[in-house]
């Protein structure tokens, strides 16, 4: 009996590991699964987004764009992103493109085409944590943050979620000290992510407001991908918030990698613009 009690105590105190009947899941494994669900389901994805930005005084700005994502491999590593803006007029035809590199020694390649100036601008690595087109989402939020950039610890659970604390390995590269994520136990979708600054002050938060299963075909079989169709980002320092509502989502459409090249920044194909 004493041996069994000691083993239970060790299991409870062992950092980063869950022992609660579901089997042993490390914090890193939970985060890996969450990262897959949020960013890597299917070989490619296409959808339309309606963005609504509300400032602290209740004034609203709106954006509409199409976004395409393609996995560059089958290992949840490199990815390609292409975002084409449709409205309002001041951002119409603007394009944001990302070549995401999972290896930490390689910075992501990001381009922004500004039609008003007919200018293609490379976005520096240091700009990835700046506002995405004036919203409360950051450039890094769109293409995701590599799990390898943080140290993850399982700090607890709720009936529905794993609670993960993530501390940046390079604190000088970000504006927050740590983040807390709630990852759904059933789908492994990250449902809430809060970013804290010094003094345990929550400065920013991203929440999935609505999750839907999107039917698709994968390897000649029917599948359903749990997908965040409504998300919200809040900036508690400025009092502003942004929602993104997704529609027309399709997986595994089969578009090629040639789309994600500089030649299409100025003249995106018709399929991207529709």
Secondary structure, DSSP 8 states (H G I E B T S, - for coil): -HHHHHHHHHHHHSTTEE-SSS--EEHHHHHHHHHHHHHTSSSEEEEEEEEEEE-TT--EEEEEEEEEEEESSSSS--EEEEEEEEESTTTTT-EEEEEE--STTS--EEEEEETTTTEEEE--GGGTTSBSTTSSSBHHHHH---GGGEEEEEEEE-SSEEEEEEEESSGGGSS-SEEEEEEETTT--EEEEEEEETTTEEEEEEEEEEEEEEEEEETTEEEEEEEEEEEEEEETTTTEEEEEEEEEEEE-----GGGSSTHHHHS--HHHH-
